[in-house]
Amino acid sequence: MCAAVKYNLRGPALIPRMKTRHRIYYITLFSIVLLGLIATGVFQFWPHSIESSNDWSVEKRSIRDVPVVRLPADSPIPERGDLSCRMHTCFDVYRCGFNPKNKIKVYIYSLKKYVDDSGVPVSNTISREYNELLTAISDSDYYTDDINRACLFVPSIDVLNQNALRIKETAQALAQLSRWDRGTNHLLFNMLPGGPPDYNTALDVPRDRALLAGGGFSTWTYRQGYDVSIPVYSPLSAEVDLPERGPGPRRYFLLSSQTALHPEYREELDALQARHGASVLVLEKCTNLSEGVPAVRKRCHRHQVFDYPQVLQEATFCMVLRGARLGQAVLSDVLRAGCVPVVIADSYILPFSEVLDWKRASVVVPEEKMSDVYSILQSIPQRQIEEMQRQARWFWEAYFQSIKAIALATLQIINDRIYPYAASSYEEWNDPPTVKWGSVSNPLFLPLIPPQSQGFTAIVLTYDRVESLFRVITEVSKVPSLAKLLVVWNNQNKNPPEDSLWPKIRVPLKVVRTAENKLSNRFFPYDEIETEAVLAIDDDIIMLTSDELQFGYEVWREFPDRLVGYPGRLHLWDHEMNKWKYESEWTNEVSMVLTGAAFYHKYFNYLYTYKMPGDIKSWVDAHMNCEDIAMNFLVANVTGKAVIKVTPRKKFKCPECTAIDGLSLDQTHMVERSECINKFASVFGTMPLKVVEHRADPVLYKDDFPEKLKSFPNIGSL
Amino acid sequence: MQSWRRKALLLALSASWLLVLLGAFPLLRLAVPTRPRAGASQGWPRWLDAELLQSFSQPGELLEDAPEPPQGPRGGSCDWGACFDASKCRGGGLKVFVYSAAGPVSETHRRILASIEGSRYHTSNAAEACLLLLPLTRDSSAGECSPVPPQWNGGRNHLVLSLHPAPCPRTFQLGQAMVAEASPTVDTFRHGFDVALPLLPEAHALRGGAPGQLRQHSPHPRVALLALAEERGGWHTAGTNFSACPWDGRCEQDHGPEQTHPGATLPNATFCLIPGHRPDASHFLQALQAGCIPVLLSPRWELPFSEVIDWTKAAIVTDKRLPLQVLAALQQMPLTRVLALRQQTQFLWDAYFSSVEKVIHTTLEILVLWSSEKPPPPRWPETAVPLTVSEGHRKVSDRFFPYNAISTDAILSLDAHSSLSTSEVDFAFVVWQSFPERMVGFLTWNHFWDEALGGWGYTAERANEFSMVLTSAAFYHRYYHTLFTHSLPEALRALADEAPTCVDVLMNFLVAAVTKLPPIKVPYRKQHQEARPPLAPEGRGPRPEPQPPVRNCINQMAAGFGHMPLVSSRLRLDPVLFKDSVSVLRKKYRSLEKP
């Protein structure tokens, strides 16, 4: 670009006519212009090149050096929090504009030290936890340092603990933030709200429209769908090393570990202990600890001293009672110990209740029913208790254990509100990883019998056996429910026969020519498939009767989420070889059906083509074998269900081709098929195939009943 | 010549300038100390003295949280703990008393009363009720509203129910009464206290109701992507190119042939776009029934039963201020998600919305959920192995009482005189393990519509189809015992007690209503079928003509369920080698084949 400019400026035709003194002048002029251009370039690219090199980006500074901001006594104060705020009224979603990753951008204001008119600090500059919190946001994908691209703004003014700040001055400090704009899209984090004597359940600092991530909201202060309820972080999470303890019965049934309780609650607890004896343990603050022992880490019952939080691991249920504040740090300790919290705090909004299902991890008891708490807990079955213990521990690991976990969960909740169609599901929030991995969720879970009128599409994969293909087409076209016939022509060296040569059939017939001779072409989700049911059939399967195919289709309608096929196969564990073995003998069980003749839902074509795990798809194409076994694995893995074999066993013979029937195939074939099973089982990481002992026949099959009255008389005949 | 040299000199000079500057630039950059511009921060700084920072709370501050006496409710809002006296529900659980209207009873009111009276929560004694229900209805006598009821007490333990939004100006303060209202605005809705109801059309079925209209799992390839709810109440479908449609629900141009549907016609599209205004709530149920995934643009009303229904699994709630994102998200939505959403719409419709009765019962069940402090048990019992045979004949429907002793999942229901071989039972049990949600039986009946009599009939004659299996010998999940005893209307169980064959019909109705699938038939040796008397239900001759009380039974059941849930099947599950031409020795269930 520079060069082009240079030529334009200089105009080559001018030079011969130039005089010497002019020459110097021009050179100088030109140099200045060039310098200017380069300087512009440098300015334009400078900051970006710095950004790209992260190594120098982390500032090494001291907190004592942060700039001081003096707040004039008369500087503006924001309105008090607007209780009617909702995302669609108070939140400016335009700032979050189009974002292909569906992730909000969060900006953090730089740290300042605020002092009032007389130079007295407004608060401690920043607490350890708030520094951790901002570091976590800054390290996350949400962070942006470009204030103009930000969707959410996080002030660096620390309001985690209301007791540690001056309310009016903090509000003034908020109001003078550069993008404050009544607090729109600003997020404040507060864990300890309110102060004596009345202990409000939300931060008292006037904050106008700012979102509040608060610990200890009540139903009266919490703005559903706008604020975020967060836990009160327990510093013990980081200080104490507490090895995980699995679920199961524990020494104490119910334990209370809180030290500062209202006398009324204390009486109630003592009464519980008197009634139920040793299964209830009520702990108190220790009065006579020796010097140097931190009181935070000890609890006492009469003269017995217990280590805290270790003692929580000795109890099945742990009380979490309301103090002056609704949010209690003990909740975090209790969850960590795998003790099921019994929350007695009317109107308390549990942490992250917008997304977390607390019914699975806690028992919430109304304050007035505190005396019944023991019988309420006893009515919960042991299996459910263990589930709750596991869930409690998982909640702590995922959302409570560090300031970072709390910060990221909060941002994720807000993110999910802004891009709801990309939001995490209930299961993603609530299911522990073991459940997530282990569970099968059938993609076709709705029990639905598709209407018979829709029919099915037959897909015949063929290479060059035209005569046999035409026979298959003719046979299949006799099936009443056939809606369309699709021939997948897998031979690139030969053209399919001319239109006039094809059999004349009553349904549309389409020929799809493939680009490459691959087995996976049989399972491609072709646009031509307009029915849900697909019949995959080889070009040599001419022995199936019209009754058998029609019956197969009707069985599929009752089991639309399964593979419904004719020849069945079995996998077996070979104890000698210590691996899986393929079996095609006459067995009492089936776990696979061959896709040389099988009905299935067309959705499985989509899964086979786009969602097949690992390298299975390409492996099958390379080996030209086992595409049917792969399909059986895929369907069983995603639905957790077995195949349905229909109609009796028959010899799958055809005059001119290699039989699909295992009996007539040689040993190498069996070895190859066994290898496929072992290969797929290792890719799937499990053996998804299910073994069953049944097959489907027409109701009156082989019954002593007049044949002419049977719906499907022609079944099982060769 | 000289000019050429001058030219070359100039060129060389400028080129060298360029080179020097470009070359020097990286060096320059390295040389300049890293002084970032103010404002161009590079992330939150790593403070040198971060270790010295104080915790947000003083040690012990978290413990010494000053004790505070228990607080009463503060003005303004209510929640369950504060405004509801649960002590009244302690005895018999949630008992509901319904105020009767002073004047003439409207149709809606009558329906609500009928559906609550049929439930197990109903009581006719206001004193023993823990919940008093006040239906607000649109009376024919224009604008008249129910007066303040006698036991009002500031609305405590009252539920004000209005199926249609704001039927009349409220003449009294709601106070501490809960409100169950159709499509309440989000601004006044009290979470955990009020209940959001769906906006039901006037002609909504009392019970049963029309089934969901989805007939296949995946969208048809040619179906429109999007249908837009119109202000007049109809729908407007658009193809994939709907950029011409502004987001208020009107399209500037039509795509293809006439695609505006009148109010009654349900759209055939994958997504149904519903603007957020409150009157549009009626479109919501329509879309749900049609299996058209509702896309709600900033709804200002609370979604129905939002306390218990996870709507993110069946609908897309989004912000109308971000139309392009929504559009892109719909177009790019993976097929897997579309399938899941579509199916969930149908599940929800069938479970909670298809009839007035279901809506009322869901409301009551939410209240039961709130009033019991015990955490709800996990939903469906999962494992399936051991087996209990239950026999009890004091009262016919006793067989379905959920004995606490029954700790297993499979139940083989047997009449004392039924004779099954162990092989038959073994195979049936193995089959049931594959289909634990269905009934697996040996003898079957089939139902049919009798044109001549204008009602349902059923026959035990052997046919190519069946829709019921006899419980005189059948496997099913014990969960159905619980349902049989606790969720069936009293009237239907009474009917079953009167006529023994009715029990079979009722059990089959129940399982079919839950599963939407037919039962499963397994093979049964012939001589038993010939020797019919011991196993066949009483009161039927060899001819298929059913006896009048039996015929009445199936029709009364159908009326009680509000629809005919039975589904027919044409298949039987046999052992894999059943009657195949292989050696009998190979066969596991060979005794099933004995002549």
Interface residues (C-beta under 8 A of the other chain):
Chain A: C2 A3 K6 R10 P12 I15 P16 M18 R23 Y26 I27 F30 S31 L34 L35 I38 V42 W46 P47 S49 I50 E51 N54 W56 S57 V58 E59 K60 R61 S62 I63 R64 S84 R86 M87 H88 V93 Y94 C96 G97 F98 N99 N102 I108 S110 L111 N124 I126 S127 R128 E129 Y130 N131 L134 T135 I137 S138 D139 Y143 D145 I147 D158 L160 N161 N163 A164 M191 L192 P196 Y199 T219 W220 Q224 G225 V232 Y233 S234 P235 Q258 T259 A260 L261 H262 P263 E264 Y265 K285 P294 A295 V296 R322 G323 A324 R325 Q328 A329 D346 S347 K359 R360 V363 V364 V365 P366 E367 E368 K369 D372 I376 S379 I380 P381 Q384 E387 M388 I418 Y419 P420 Y421 A422 A423 S425 Y426 P443 L444 F445 L446 P447 L448 I449 P450 P451 Q454 D527 I529 E530 E532 F551 E554 V555 E558 P560 G568 W586 T587 N588 E589 V590 H601 K602 Y603 Y606 K611 A642 K645 P648 R649 K690 V692 E693 H694 R695 A696 D697 P698 V699 L700 Y701 K702 D703 D704 F705 L709 K710 S711 F712
Chain B: S3 R6 K7 L10 L13 S14 W17 L18 L21 L22 F25 R29 T34 P36 R37 G39 A40 S41 Q42 G43 W44 P45 R46 W47 L48 D49 A50 L53 Q54 S55 F56 S57 P59 G60 E61 L62 L63 E64 D65 A66 P67 E68 P69 P70 Q71 R74 G76 S77 D79 W80 G81 A82 A86 S87 V186 D187 R190 H191 G192 L214 R215 Q216 H217 S218 H220 P221 R222 S298 R300 D310 T312 K313 I316 V317 T318 D319 R321 L322 L324 Q325 V326 A328 A329 L330 M333 L335 T336 L339 A340 Q343 Q344 Q346 F347 E373 K374 P375 P376 P377 P378 F427 V430 V431 S434 T444 R462 A463 N464 E465 F466 T515 K516 L517 P518 K521 V522 K526 V567 S569 R570 L571 R572 L573 D574 P575 V576 L577 F578 K579 D580 V582 R586 K587 K588 Y589
